[in-house]
């Protein structure tokens, strides 16, 4: 079977509207708004402004006959404090998947986590000061592993560990690169 024709994006890279309609801080918002972390103090506050241009963006996908769109849910927009104590209805309505008729592919673990979620839960305890980047799986990691397994991956632990190791190294390398500017 062929892969459906589609595209992907990350909410932090395209959405913008970083503090509108009840959105909380993501770990990238926090990182980008810390002085001297990024050259010229650039950030994703506006990005491509897809938050305000979503109808035009979806129309463009339909025009090119895309059948799938792998987008990254803005968890801080849906769960502003990173927990289910406060669910932001505006964040849920924004995506409007059922109304627009496209198939959603998203990640449960991504770098758009709300600051509160990342601090409270996450998938691994990670000590970024340790040169060996020691990781200790949390219960959420085991739960995610079971989801991967249920979706047909033959070795969920390998998929999960490889993916998270890559993400953690990318984040650390990005941090080191930015500090070297």
C-alpha positions as CSV (number, residue, x, y, z in Angstrom):
1,X,0.0,0.0,0.0
2,X,1.2,3.5,-0.8
3,X,1.5,6.2,1.8
4,X,-1.3,8.8,1.6
5,X,-0.3,12.0,0.0
6,X,0.1,14.5,2.8
7,X,2.3,16.9,4.7
8,X,3.4,17.7,8.2
9,X,4.0,20.7,10.4
10,X,4.8,21.7,14.0
11,X,2.5,24.0,15.7
12,X,5.3,26.1,17.2
13,X,6.7,26.6,13.7
14,X,3.5,27.7,12.0
15,X,0.7,28.6,14.4
16,X,1.8,31.9,16.0
17,X,-0.8,33.4,18.3
18,X,1.5,32.4,21.2
19,X,-0.6,34.0,24.0
20,X,-4.1,34.2,22.4
21,X,-7.3,32.5,23.4
22,X,-6.0,31.0,26.6
23,X,-2.9,29.3,25.3
24,X,-0.3,28.5,28.0
25,X,3.5,28.5,27.6
26,X,5.1,25.6,25.7
27,X,8.7,24.6,26.5
28,X,9.7,26.3,23.3
29,X,8.0,29.5,24.2
30,X,9.8,29.5,27.5
31,X,13.1,28.7,25.8
32,X,12.7,31.3,23.0
33,X,11.7,34.0,25.5
34,X,14.8,33.5,27.7
35,X,17.2,36.3,26.7
36,X,20.4,35.3,24.8
37,X,19.2,31.8,24.0
38,X,18.5,32.6,20.4
39,X,20.3,35.0,18.1
40,X,18.4,38.3,17.8
41,X,16.0,36.9,20.4
42,X,13.8,35.5,17.6
43,X,10.8,33.4,18.6
44,X,7.7,31.7,17.3
45,X,5.2,34.3,18.5
46,X,3.8,34.9,15.0
47,X,5.5,32.2,12.9
48,X,3.4,31.6,9.7
49,X,0.3,32.9,11.5
50,X,-1.6,29.8,10.7
51,X,-3.7,30.3,13.8
52,X,-5.4,33.3,12.0
53,X,-5.1,31.8,8.5
54,X,-6.2,28.2,9.2
55,X,-9.1,28.4,6.7
56,X,-6.8,29.5,3.9
57,X,-4.2,26.9,4.9
58,X,-6.8,24.1,4.8
59,X,-8.1,25.4,1.5
60,X,-4.6,25.3,0.1
61,X,-4.2,21.6,1.2
62,X,-7.5,20.8,-0.5
63,X,-6.4,22.6,-3.7
64,X,-3.4,20.4,-4.0
65,X,-5.5,17.4,-3.2
66,X,-3.6,16.5,0.0
67,X,-5.5,13.7,1.8
68,X,-3.6,13.8,5.0
69,X,-2.0,16.4,7.2
70,X,0.3,15.4,10.0
71,X,0.2,18.4,12.3
72,X,1.4,18.9,15.8
73,X,-1.4,19.6,18.3
74,X,-0.6,22.7,20.4
75,X,-0.9,21.0,23.8
76,X,-0.4,24.3,25.7
77,X,-3.4,25.6,23.7
78,X,-5.6,22.7,24.8
79,X,-4.1,22.2,28.3
80,X,-2.7,25.6,29.3
81,X,-1.1,24.5,32.5
82,X,-0.1,21.1,31.2
83,X,-2.7,19.2,33.2
84,X,-6.4,18.3,32.7
85,X,-7.4,20.7,35.5
86,X,-8.0,23.4,32.9
87,X,-9.1,22.4,29.4
88,X,-9.2,25.3,26.9
89,X,-12.2,24.8,24.7
90,X,-10.9,27.4,22.2
91,X,-7.8,25.2,21.6
92,X,-10.0,22.2,20.9
93,X,-12.3,24.1,18.5
94,X,-9.4,25.6,16.7
95,X,-8.3,22.3,15.1
96,X,-11.9,21.6,13.9
97,X,-10.8,18.2,12.4
98,X,-14.3,16.7,12.2
99,X,-15.6,19.7,10.4
100,X,-12.9,20.0,7.8
101,X,-12.8,16.4,6.7
102,X,-9.1,15.6,6.8
103,X,-7.3,12.8,8.6
104,X,-5.2,13.9,11.6
105,X,-1.8,12.4,12.4
106,X,-0.1,13.7,15.5
107,X,2.4,12.8,18.1
108,X,1.8,12.3,21.8
109,X,5.4,13.2,22.6
110,X,6.6,16.3,20.9
111,X,8.4,19.5,21.7
112,X,5.3,21.6,21.9
113,X,4.4,20.3,25.4
114,X,3.1,22.8,27.9
115,X,5.7,23.8,30.4
116,X,3.6,22.4,33.2
117,X,3.2,19.0,31.5
118,X,6.9,18.7,30.8
119,X,7.8,19.6,34.4
120,X,5.1,17.4,36.0
121,X,5.0,14.4,33.7
122,X,7.1,14.0,30.5
123,X,8.2,10.5,29.5
124,X,11.6,10.3,31.1
125,X,13.5,11.9,33.9
126,X,16.5,13.4,32.0
127,X,19.5,15.0,33.6
128,X,20.8,17.3,30.9
129,X,23.9,18.2,33.0
130,X,25.0,14.5,32.8
131,X,27.3,14.0,29.8
132,X,25.8,10.5,29.4
133,X,22.2,11.9,29.4
134,X,20.9,9.3,31.8
135,X,17.2,8.6,31.2
136,X,14.9,6.8,33.7
137,X,11.5,5.8,32.2
138,X,8.4,7.2,33.9
139,X,5.0,5.5,34.0
140,X,4.0,7.7,31.1
141,X,6.8,6.2,29.0
142,X,5.5,2.7,29.7
143,X,2.0,3.8,28.8
144,X,3.2,5.4,25.5
145,X,5.2,2.2,24.8
146,X,1.9,0.2,25.1
147,X,0.2,2.6,22.6
148,X,3.0,2.1,20.1
149,X,2.8,-1.7,20.5
150,X,-1.0,-1.7,20.0
151,X,-0.5,0.2,16.7
152,X,1.6,-2.5,15.1
153,X,5.2,-1.6,15.9
154,X,7.1,-4.9,16.5
155,X,9.5,-3.4,19.0
156,X,7.9,-0.5,20.9
157,X,10.7,-0.1,23.4
158,X,13.2,0.4,20.6
159,X,10.9,2.9,18.7
160,X,10.3,4.9,21.9
161,X,13.9,4.9,23.2
162,X,15.3,5.8,19.8
163,X,12.8,8.5,19.2
164,X,13.3,10.1,22.6
165,X,17.1,9.8,22.5
166,X,17.1,11.6,19.1
167,X,14.8,14.3,20.4
168,X,16.8,14.8,23.6
169,X,20.1,15.0,21.7
170,X,18.5,17.4,19.2
171,X,17.4,19.6,22.0
172,X,20.7,19.5,23.7
173,X,22.6,20.2,20.4
174,X,20.3,23.0,19.6
175,X,20.9,24.5,23.1
176,X,24.6,24.1,22.7
177,X,24.6,25.6,19.2
178,X,22.6,28.6,20.3
179,X,24.9,29.3,23.2
180,X,27.9,29.3,20.8
181,X,26.5,32.1,18.6
